[in-house]
Amino acid sequence: MIKSILCAFVAFISFQTNAQDNYKLEADYMNCMCSLFEDNGAEFKSLIKKAEQKLLSTELLTNTNGESYIALYKNIQLAIDGRISNFGISDYVIKRLLDTKNTKKYSKCMDGILKSSDFKDSKLSKFIAMSSSGNNPEITDLTSKMLEIFEAKDFNHEFYKYLTFSLIDKYHASNKKE
C-alpha cells in the first residue's frame, strides 16, 4: 500500500516537473521582463491582472481558464474595437526599455533565451518566426496563426496572458492612425 502511494507521488512529482519544464523559456522571459523594473515587476504583474479583470468584467473572457482565452482569440475584434480601453501594458514596458541600461539587460536576457537549446522547437520560437514574417498582418490573421501554435493550457502561464494583452494594446482602436 505504502509502495503504491509512493510510486503515485513520484509519478505526480515527475509530471509536475515535466509540465513546468515546458514553460522554462516563457518563465525566463517573464523573469527578464520583471528584472527591468525597480519593483521587480510588481506593477507589471498588476497591470496584467487588471487587464484580465477588465476582460472578465466586460465578459470578453468568461473566466480565467485557457478555453476562455482561446474563445477570446477567435473573437479578437471585440477586444480591439474600442469598447474597452487600452490596457497600457505595452506603453509601460516600452517606456522602461527606452532606458539604455534596461535595453542592454533585456538584450542580454533575450540572447540567452534565443541561444537556449530549448528554443529551437519551442512555441516561443514558432511565435517569433510567425510574428516577424510579413509587415503588419491583420489581427485576425495573426490570432488564427497563433491558435495553430497555442493550446488552452498555455494561457495558465503569465507569459501568454502578457502576450495577449500586449497584442490587444498594439491593435486597439485607439492606436489606429486616422
C-alpha positions in Angstrom: 0.0 0.0 0.0 2.7 2.5 1.0 4.7 1.5 -2.0 1.9 2.3 -4.4 1.2 5.6 -2.7 5.0 6.4 -3.0 5.0 5.5 -6.7 2.0 7.6 -7.4 3.6 10.5 -5.5 6.9 10.2 -7.5 4.9 10.0 -10.8 3.0 13.1 -9.8 6.2 15.0 -9.0 7.7 13.9 -12.3 4.7 15.0 -14.2 4.7 18.4 -12.4 8.4 18.8 -13.1 8.0 18.0 -16.8 5.0 20.3 -17.1 7.0 23.2 -15.6 9.9 22.5 -17.9 7.6 23.0 -20.9 7.4 26.7 -20.0 11.0 27.3 -19.0 11.7 29.8 -21.8 8.4 31.7 -21.0 9.4 31.8 -17.3 12.8 33.1 -18.3 11.3 35.8 -20.4 8.9 36.9 -17.7 11.8 36.9 -15.2 13.8 39.0 -17.7 10.9 41.5 -18.0 10.4 41.8 -14.3 14.1 42.4 -13.7 13.7 45.6 -15.8 11.5 47.3 -13.2 12.6 48.8 -9.9 9.8 47.0 -8.1 10.9 43.7 -9.7 7.8 43.6 -11.9 5.1 44.1 -9.2 3.4 46.9 -11.1 3.9 45.0 -14.4 2.2 41.9 -13.0 -0.6 44.1 -11.5 -1.2 45.6 -15.0 -1.6 42.0 -16.3 -4.1 41.1 -13.6 -6.0 44.4 -14.2 -6.2 43.7 -17.9 -7.6 40.2 -17.2 -10.1 41.6 -14.8 -11.2 44.2 -17.4 -11.8 41.5 -19.9 -13.7 39.5 -17.3 -15.9 42.5 -16.4 -16.8 43.2 -20.0 -17.4 39.4 -20.5 -14.9 39.2 -23.3 -13.4 36.5 -21.1 -15.9 34.2 -19.4 -13.3 33.1 -16.8 -9.5 32.8 -16.5 -9.1 29.3 -18.0 -7.4 28.6 -21.2 -10.5 27.8 -23.2 -11.8 31.3 -22.4 -8.6 32.8 -23.9 -9.0 30.6 -27.0 -12.5 32.0 -27.4 -11.1 35.5 -27.0 -8.6 34.9 -29.8 -11.4 33.6 -32.0 -13.3 36.8 -31.3 -10.4 39.2 -31.0 -12.1 42.0 -32.9 -14.4 42.6 -29.9 -11.3 43.3 -27.7 -9.8 45.9 -30.1 -12.8 47.7 -31.4 -12.8 50.4 -28.7 -15.4 49.0 -26.3 -12.7 48.5 -23.7 -9.9 51.0 -23.0 -6.3 50.3 -24.0 -4.5 48.3 -21.1 -1.3 50.4 -21.3 0.9 47.3 -20.8 2.9 47.8 -24.0 3.4 51.5 -23.2 4.6 50.6 -19.7 7.1 48.1 -21.0 8.3 50.3 -23.9 8.9 53.2 -21.5 11.2 51.0 -19.4 13.0 49.7 -22.4 13.9 53.2 -23.6 16.4 53.3 -20.7 19.8 52.3 -22.1 20.6 50.2 -19.0 17.3 48.3 -19.4 17.8 47.9 -23.2 21.1 46.2 -22.6 19.7 44.0 -19.8 16.8 42.9 -22.0 19.1 42.3 -24.9 21.3 40.0 -22.8 18.2 38.1 -21.4 16.8 37.6 -24.9 20.2 36.5 -26.2 20.2 33.8 -23.6 16.7 32.7 -24.5 17.4 32.6 -28.2 20.6 30.6 -27.7 19.0 28.1 -25.3 18.9 24.5 -26.6 15.2 24.5 -25.8 14.4 27.4 -28.1 14.6 25.8 -31.5 11.5 23.7 -31.2 9.6 25.9 -28.7 6.3 27.6 -29.1 8.2 30.8 -28.4 10.4 30.2 -31.4 7.4 29.5 -33.6 5.6 32.6 -32.4 8.6 34.8 -33.0 9.1 33.4 -36.5 5.4 33.8 -37.3 5.1 37.4 -35.9 8.3 38.6 -37.7 7.3 37.3 -41.1 5.3 39.8 -43.1 4.9 43.5 -42.5 1.8 44.2 -40.3 -0.7 41.4 -40.5 -4.4 41.8 -39.7 -5.0 40.8 -36.1 -7.5 38.1 -37.1 -4.9 36.5 -39.4 -2.3 36.7 -36.7 -4.5 35.2 -34.0 -5.6 32.4 -36.3 -2.0 31.5 -36.8 -1.3 31.8 -33.1 -4.1 29.4 -32.4 -2.3 26.8 -34.5 0.6 27.1 -32.1 -1.0 27.7 -28.7 -3.1 25.4 -26.6 -5.6 26.3 -23.9 -3.2 25.2 -21.1 -0.7 27.7 -22.3 -2.8 30.5 -21.0 -2.3 29.3 -17.5 1.2 30.8 -17.8 1.7 34.6 -17.2 3.7 34.9 -20.4 0.8 34.0 -22.7 -1.5 36.4 -20.8 1.0 39.2 -21.2 1.3 38.4 -24.9 -2.4 38.5 -25.3 -2.8 41.9 -23.6 0.2 43.3 -25.5 -1.4 42.2 -28.7 -4.7 43.8 -27.8 -2.8 47.0 -26.9 -1.0 47.0 -30.2 -4.1 46.6 -32.4 -6.5 48.6 -30.1 -8.8 51.0 -32.0 -7.2 53.9 -30.0 -3.9 53.2 -31.7 -5.2 53.2 -35.3 -3.9 56.1 -37.3 -6.7 58.0 -39.0 
